[in-house]
Every structure is written in structure tokens, then in C-alpha cells.
Amino acid sequence: MNAFLLHWTFAIPEIWVLSMACVVLLADLYLGERLRDVAPVLTVLTLLGAAVLTFFEIGQSGTAFAGQLLLDPFTNVAELFSYLAVLMVVLYSRRYLMDRGIYRGEIYVLLLFALLGVMVMVSGGSLLTIYLGLELLALSQYALVAFHRDSLSATEAGLKYFVLGALASGLLLYGMSLLYGLTGTLDVRHIAAALVNVNSSNLILVFALVFIVAGIAFKLGAAPFHMWLPDVYQGAPTLVTTFLASAPKIGAFALIVRLLIDGGYGMLESWQQIFIALTLVSLVVGNLIAIAQQNLKRMLAYSTVGHVGFLSLGIVAGTAAGFASAFFYTIVYVLMSLAGFGMILLLSRAGFEAERIDDFKGLAQRKPWYAFLMLIIMFSMAGVPPTVGFYAKLAVFQAVIAAGYVWLAVIGVLLAVIGAFYYLRVVKVMFFDAPDPDVDSENAPIVRDDLASATLSMNSLALLVLGIVPGPLMAFCFYAMQGVI
């Protein structure tokens, strides 16, 4: 009985987030307009409480609910960074939502349920649990994208995301069902053991891997499954886009860990070939099409496709160092995206979305501190030293070269150089172009939200500090992946 209770407590962070999401919902229902700040405050307390509960679990391992949930180092580290991502989204949110008349508690409830979906995916020990977490995340995201009902672009983006997301979920579910039919178990650890006796050329296994990788590629935003990304990133409210580019990416990486590494590492050579193709297509499509974009949100969407290509280099390596470097890249990408979209949030105001590249003209003259922070963000995304983006790219290149894929690393380096162009174009516009009088409105003060401004400053400066001292974060990622293979 004691052992059962001990393992049951491994699910305490998930139970806490679920309970508090219900509390936030009820608080918003009964308090409503009278105390509209209650919902974000309760959300912040929920995230801090979940972080404390997860911190106390570090160093422990086991299962909960008869193996449905796993507790290992990856679970702890991934959940902690998921809390951080959602926390930053909440800190960015208040003024942006108020300016657009959508400052309501429902959005925080949806964020918490989406976070819960990520947590279940990260800690999922069976195909059933992982899929339930995925659907909880997906349904919350559909509602978040279309949350601004008065916006035609948001409604259109929500509908596109729903249709394509349902298709991707169906592909993933079909792949899981084939895997279950082949192995006779839903437990990812038992699947790994059962696949040892299955020939890698087995037709059912091949179809299962193809469908599973296709579903994962959609959730990551890898080409050619990226068709939803630009339209959804541009059409959704920028706050929602900020969330889509952060915590769900950790959940998508968790799909790789649980389904392909925990459950299918014995079939590495089979799904590795598929990832090589995804990597090449993502690097080319993301970095070349982003050059032609004039909308910054669309540019960052195609940039995401390119970053997924770089991230996949570590997966292709198929080694412990490769997986750790891929996880490191995922976390770095989340931090860069939070800062990049956070800058758009901060420069936007009622009736104006600072989402065009031309909106950043002369930013160094209008708001020099923000221009400096955006410089760091763009340099990090381009992989310019001494930012952390450079070290993230270096880590995946080292891993893929050590695995013998030198030609793949060479292609990656060439496309990284090409991709630097569209990031440096933003820097050029900020520092060398004259301010646009329509953008430089006298009604737009330099600082509209001290909390969001401070959050953005810490986020952006962290990209520089982590680039100078990347060791602790990389060690954290190696610790997270040590129990995976």
C-alpha cells in the first residue's frame, strides 16, 4: 500500500494543475469583471506551485497509475521548462489582451489545460496516455487560436488549424494502432521489448513508423507537414502565437522521446532515414521561403520550420549526445521564440499589430533598448556568437558529424548562412532605416507595460548569458536524457 501511494504521488504536479485550472475557471465565473486580474494571478500561482512540486521530484523515478505515467529525469526537466514558457506568456498577456478587449479568464484556463496536455505527453507511459495528452493540448490550442471571435483572421486560422490538426492526429492514432496490433501492448517500454523480435522490414511496422513520424512532424512543424504554420502564426492573436511557439514544441519533442526513443529505439535505422528526409526538406523550405516574407510573424513561422530542421540533426545522430543536443536546441528555440514574439507583443498597441518588418524601421532611434534586445534575439536565431543560438547549432552539428553524417552537417551550415540573411535584414531595418511616421505615433509611449518589458529584457539577455555560459543548461539536458537510452 505504501509503495502504491508513493508511486501515485508522482502524478501530483498533473493533479495540481488540473485542480487549479478548475479553480481558475470557477473564480472567473463568479468574480468576472469585478476582479479580472484574479485569473492571471491564480495562473501564476499554479505555475509556481507546479514548479515546486516538480522540483521535489527531481532525482526520483517510477510510474503512476499502473504505468500510465512515467517519472524520470526527462519528465522533470521538460515540465519545468514548460512551466517557464507558460509563465512568460502570462506575464506578457495583460496589456495585449486589454487593448483588444479579450482580457478574460477563459484564456488562462485554456493555457492551463494546454499545459496539462503537454505534461501528460511528457510523462506518458502508454500510447493511450500520450494520445490523450496530445488531444488535450490540441483542443485547447484550437480554442486559443480562434479565441478572438471578432477577428476574421483568427477565426480562419482556427478553422485551418482544426482541420489539419485533426488529420495529423488521425495519422498519429493510426500509426499507434498499428504498433499496438503488432506488439499487443500499449506500454511504451513493453513495445520496445516486443520490437526486438520484429523484423525491421515488416510491412506493418514500416507503415506504423511512417504514420507516427508524419504525426510528430506535423506537431513540430517540419516540412512538408508545415502547411498550417504560417497561416496560424499570422492569423492567431500574437499572444497565442507566442504560446504555440513555446510549450507545445516541448510536448512535440516528448512525442519523439516516448514513441521513437523509449518505444522504438531498436528500430532506429528505420525511422532515422525518414528523419533525414524531413531534416533536408525543413532546412531548405524554412530558410529559403522565409527570405521572401514581409510579415514578421510569417517569417518567424518559416524560421520555425528551419529550426526544426536543425533540431532534427540531433535526432538523426541517434546517439545520447545527439538527443541531448536536440533537447538543448528545443529549449533554446522556445526561449528565442518567446523573446521574438514577445517583442511584437510589446510594440503592438490597440488597433496596431507590430507584425510587419517595416514596423521596425528606425527602432534604434525610437526605442534603443528594445532595438538592442531585438538585435540579440535575431543574432541568436541566426546562430551568431556569442549568443546561445550559435552554441545550439554547434552542438547539433557536432553530434551529427560524430555520427558520420558529415554531408548533412555541411548542408546545415550552408543553409544556416543563407538563413542569416532574413534575420540580419530585421537588424538592418532597425538600425539603418528611417523611422516610419505612421508607426512612430505620439500616442505610443516607450513603455506601456513594465512587467512585460522586464520579462522581455530578462528573456533576451538570457540568450546572451546562456551563449557565454552554456555549460549548465547543456548539462541539464544531458541529465534529462540519461535515462532515455
N, C-alpha and C positions, 0 to 999 in steps of 0.2 A: 504493500500500500504506500509506504513512504517513497519507494522508488517511482511508483506511478505518479505521485504528487510532485516529485522533483522534476520529472520529465514534463508534466503538464505545465509547470511554471515557465518552461522555455517559450511558451506562447504568450506570456504576459504582455510583451510590447504590442502584439497584434490586438489582444483583447482590450488593452488600454486605449489604443487609437480608435477602435470600433466603438467603445463605450463613450469616449469623448466626442466622437462625430455625432452620436445621437444627442449628447448633451448640448452641443453647439446648435443642432437643429431645433431642439426644444426651446433653448434660450432665445434664438432668433424669432421663433414663432410667437412667444409670449411677450418678449420685450420690443421686438420690431424696431420702428422708427425712433422710439424713445431713447434707446441706448444702442445705437447702431454699432458702436465700437466694441461691444461685448464679444461678438463673434470672432473678430481677428485676435483679440486678447486671449480668448479661450483657445484659439487655434495655436497661438504661440506657446501657451502653457502646455498644450497637448504635445507639441513637438519637443519641448524641453523635457517633459516628463518621460516621453518615449526614449529620448536620448539617454537619460539617467538609467532607465530600466535596461536598455541595451548595453550600456557601459558596464553594468554589474554582471552581465552575462559573458563578457569577454574572457576567453580562456576556457570556457566550458564547451562541451559538445554533447549531443544526444538527439533524441527525437521526441516529438509530442504527438498526441492523438494517434497512437499506433502507427507511427512512421509517416503520417501525413505531412508533418512539418519537420524540417531539419534545423539543427543548430550547429553551426561550425564557424570558423573564422570569417569565411566569405559572407555569411549571413550578417554577422555583426558589423563588419566594415561597410558593406553595401547599404545596410539600413541606416547607419549613421550619416552617410553622405546623402542619402535620400531625404532624411530629416533636414539636413542643412539646405538642400536645394529648395524644398518647400518653404522653409523658414524665410529664405531670401525672397521668394516670390511674395509671401505675405507681407514682408517689410516694404516691398516695392509697391504694394497694391493700393493703399488707401487713397492717395490723391488722384491716381489714374482712374479708379472706379468712380470716385465722387464727381470728377469732371464730366463723366459720361452718363451719369445718372443710374449706374448699375452697382452702387455700393450697397450690396445686400448680403445677408448671411449665407444664402444658398451657395454662393461661390466658394466659401470656405468649407462648407460641408462637402461639396464635390471634391475639393482639393484633398480633404482628409480621406474620403473614400477612395480616391485615386491613389493616394499614398498607401492605404491599406492594401490595395491591389498589388502595388509594387512590392510591399513587404511579404505578401503571400507568395508571389512569384520568386522572390529571393530565397525564401525559406522552404519552398515547396519540395516535398519528398516523393510525391507521386504525380503521375500525369494528370490525374483528376484535380488535385490541389493547384498545380501550376496553371491549368486551363481556367479554373475558377478565378484565380488571381488575375490572369490576363483579361478575362471578361469584365471583372470588376473595374479594372483600370480603364479598359476600352470604353465601357458605357459611361463612366464618369467623364472621360475625355470628349466623347461626342456631345454631351450636355454642355461642357465648358466651352467648346468651340462655338456652339450656337447660342451661348448664354445671352449675348446682346441681341435680343429679338428684333430691335428696331433697325439693326444694321443688315442690309441685304447681303453684303459680302460675307458677314459672319454666318448668316443662315445658309448661304450657298456652300460655304466651306464646311459647315457642319454636316450637310447632306452628302457632299462628296466624301468626306471622311467616313461617314457611317456606311455608305455603300461599299467603298473599297476596303474599309476595315473589316466589315462582315465577311467579305470574300477572303481576306487574308486569314481571319480566324477560322474559316471553314477549311482552308488548306492545311493549317496547322492541326486542326482537330482530326482531319482525315489521316494525316501522317501519324498522329498519335494512335489512332485506332488501328492502323496497320501494324504499328510497333507492338501494340497490345496483343493483337491477333497472332503475331509472330512469336512473342515471348511468353504470353499467358500471364503477365503480371503488369500492374500499374506502378509499382515501386521502382524508382529510377536506379537504385543500387542493384536490385534483382534483375532489372533489364540488362545492366552492364554484364552481370554474370551469365545471363542466358545468351547474350550475343556472342560470347566466346565460342559457342558451338555452332554458330550460324555462318555459312559461307558468305564472304563479302559480295559475291556476285549474285546472291539470292535476289530474285526479281522483286519480291515483296519488300525486302529490306531497302533495295535501291529506291523504290517508289516512296517508301516511308521517309527516307533521308531527304529526298528531293522536296517533298511536301513540307517537311519540318523546317528545312533550311529556307525555303521560299517564305514561309510564315514569319520566321525570325528576321529575314531580310526586309520584309515589309515593315515590321515594328521598328527596326533600326533605321530604315530609310535608305537602304542600299539600292543602287541601280541594278537592274532595271525595274525594281519594285518601289521606285521613289515618286511615282506619278502624283501621289496625294500631297507630297511635302510642300512644294512651292505655293500651291493654291491655299492650303490650310494655314501655313505660316503667315501668308499675306492677309488672308481673309479674316482670321480669328483676331479678337482683341489682343493687343500686344502683350498684355499680362498673361493671357492664356498661352500665347506662343512661347513666352518665357518659360512657362511650366512644361509645355510639350517638349522643349529642347533640353530639359534637365532631368528630373527624376525618372520619367519613363524610359530614358536611354539606359539608366542603370538597370531597370527592370528588363529591358530587351537584352542587355548583356547577361543578365541572370538566366534567361532562356538558353543562351549558349552554354553557360556553365552547367545548368541542371540537365538539359536534354542531350547535348553533344559531348560534354566533357565527363560529367558524372555518369550519364547513362550510355554514351556511345563512344567513349574514348578508344575502345577496342576496334571501332570502325573508322579510326582517324583518317586513314588513307582514302576512304570513300568520300567522306564529306569535306575533306581537305581540298580535293580537286574542285568541288563546287565553290568553295570559298575563294580559291584562286581566281576563278572567273568573275565572281562578284567583286573582288578587290580591284581587278583591272578595269571593269566597266565603271565602277563607282569612282575611281580615281580620274578616269578620262571624262566621264559625263559631268561629274561635280565641278571639276576645276575648269573645264572649257566653257560650259554653259554659264557659269557664274560671271564670266568676263562680260557678257552681253547685258547683264541686269542693271537697271537704273533704280529699281526699288531695293532698298537695303534689306528688307525682310526676305524678299525673294533671293537676293544674293546670299544671305546667310543660310537660306534653305538649301540652295545648291552647294554652298560651302559645307553644310552638314553631310551631304552625300559624299563629298570629297573626304571629309574627316572620317566617315565610316570606312572608306577605303583604306585610309592609313591605319585605323584601329584594326581592321581585318588582317593586316600584315602580321600582327602578333598572333592572331588565331591561326593563320596559315602556318606559322612556325611550328605549332603543335608541341611546344616544349613548356616546361614550367616557367621559364624566363619569358617566353612569348606570351603566355596567358597573363602573367603578372604585368607585362608592359602594355598589353591590350587593356587590362583593367585600369592601369595608370592613365592611359590615353582617354579612356571613357570618363574618368573623374575630371581630368584636365579639360576635356571638351565641355563637360557640364559647367564647370567654373567659367570658362570662356563665354559660353552661350548666355549664362546668367548675367555676365557683365555686358555683353554686346546688346542684348535685348533690353537690359536694364538702362542702358544709355538712351535708347529710343524712348523708353517709358519716361525717363526724367526730362527729356527735351520736349516731349509732347505736352499739349495743353488742350483745353476744351475747344473742340472744333478744328484741331490741327494735330495730325499724326506726323511726327518727325521720322518718316519711314523712307523718304527718297534720299538718295545720296546727295542730291543738290541741297537738301535741307541742312547739310553740314558745312556748307560753304562758309568760309571765314569764321568757323567756330573758335579758332585760336584767338581771334580778336574780340569776339563776343563773350566767350566763356573759356578763358585759357586753361583753367583747371580741368574742366570736362574734356577739352581737346587733348590735354596731356594723358588723361585716363584712357580716352579712346585710342590714342597712339599706342599705349601699352596693350590694349585689347587686340588691335589689328596686328601688331607685331607678334603677339603670342599666337594668334590664329595662323599667321603666315609662317611661323616657326623661326622667327628672328631671335638670335641670342641677345641678351641673357634671359629672355622670358621662358616660362615653363613650357610653352608650346614647342620650343626648339628641343628641349630635353625629351618631351613626349615622342616627337618624331624620331629623334636619335635612338630612343630605347626600342621602338618597334623595328627600325632599320637594323639595329644590332642583332635583335632576336631573329629576324628573317634571314639575315646573312649567315648567322651561326647555324641555321637550319639548312643552309645550302642553296637558298633561293636568291643568289646574288642578282640575277637578271631582274627579279621582281623589285628588289631594293633600288636598282638603277632607274627603273621606270618610275618608282615612287618619288625619287629625288628630282627627276626631270619635271614631273607634274607638280611637285611642291614649289619649284621655281616658277612654273607657269602660274600657279595659283597665287603666288605672292603679288602678282600684278594687281588683281582686283582689291586686295587688302590695302596695298600701298596707294591705290587710287583714292581711297577714302582719306588717307593721311594727306595726300596732295591737295584734295578739296578743302580740308580743314585749315591747312596752314598757308596755302599759296593762292587760293581763290578769294575774291572779294565777297563780303557778306551779302546775302540776298535781302533787300529791304523788306520783302514780304514776309520773310521768316524772322528777321530781326525786329520783331514787333515791340513797341514800347510797353505793351501790356504783358510781356513775358519777363518777369523778374528772373534774376540769375539763379536763385534758389527758391523752389516752390515747396519742397518737402525735405526738411533737414534729416529725417530718419532715412528716407530713401537715398538721399545724397551721401550720407555717411556709409550706408550699406554698399552703395556702388563704389565709393572710394576704397573701402576695405577689400571688396571683391577684386577690383582692378589691381590694386597694389599687391594683393596676394599672388597674382600671376607673375609679378616681377620677383617677389621674395622667393616663391617656390622654384623659380627658374635659377636663382642664385644658390638656393639650398634645397635641391630636390630629393636629397637622400632620405629624410624621414618619411615623406609621402611614398616614395618607391618602396621603402622597407615595409610600410604599412600594407602595400599592395601585395608584396611577396608573402607577408604573413597571411593575408586573406586567402591567397591561392594555395597555401601549403597543404591544406587538407583535401584539395580538389583532385589532384592526381598523385 
